């Protein structure tokens, strides 16, 4: 299941966030500051995935399993553009 960067909308596997990122990267990603893809880059507009991640984080807090599940449901329902 994917989590999305709250800044740029880049997908990142839940497993990767907790097992492959160092502490600084994980905290920045989960707090919505940046991910390894958008760090230092200008973001012109936030994609739907970024908005959804931000909204779910404000509702579910640090329940990343719940966030990933909700995002997967949203993707299944076609709320995100097919890539």
C-alpha angles and dihedrals in degrees: 000000000000132000117199130221108254089217107045104008095238110158121238126182114248088231091054093052092056102032110029105032121082118236095265094050092046094050092047092048096047093045091052097243098121145310130228089268101051101032106131095002127117114245112207097187135359117242122230091260091058092049091048093049091050093048094047092047090055090050102038100029113198096352094117093168089058092045092051090048093050091047090051090051091050091050091049091052090055097249091134123061114257111250 
